[in-house]
Amino acid sequence: MNTNKIISIVVTVALLAGIIFIITKSPKSKNEEGGIYGQSLVSNVSVKDGIQYITIDATNGYSPAVSNAKAGIPTKLIMKTNGAFSCSSALVIHSLNYQKMLPQTGETEIDIGTPKAGEPLKGVCGMGMYSFKINFE
């Protein structure tokens, strides 16, 4: 085999390996609601007796990272933990002046009042590594 053929084969294999790496490591496209295309969105918002409840799992980061809820009705945020050891248990919501440690396992109810349309609620862990956002429409 001549040198040009060997170089051509090596370059082709390297390009294919690079393409495969990029495809498998690149972030997935997200739809407008924050879900990944091809996956169904989690329904984490419910209304009971005139109060809106938004449930966020805070076990290892926050899930879902983006939620959509209704504006103009009394709303409570339910933070659920189940064996949480990460920094996601140190919850900070700047707009509410809220900063507390969530229990390792359990539910924490946070009254967020009556949100206004177009004013999202953002929460972050104590280290700033994990976050969530609730859009109100």
Secondary structure by P-SEA (a helix, b strand, c coil): ccaaaaaaaaaaaaaaaaaaaaaaccccccccccccccbbbbccccccccbbbbbbbccccccccbbbbbcccbbbbbbbbccccccccccccccccbbbbcccbbbbbbbcccccccbbbbbbccccccbbbbbcc
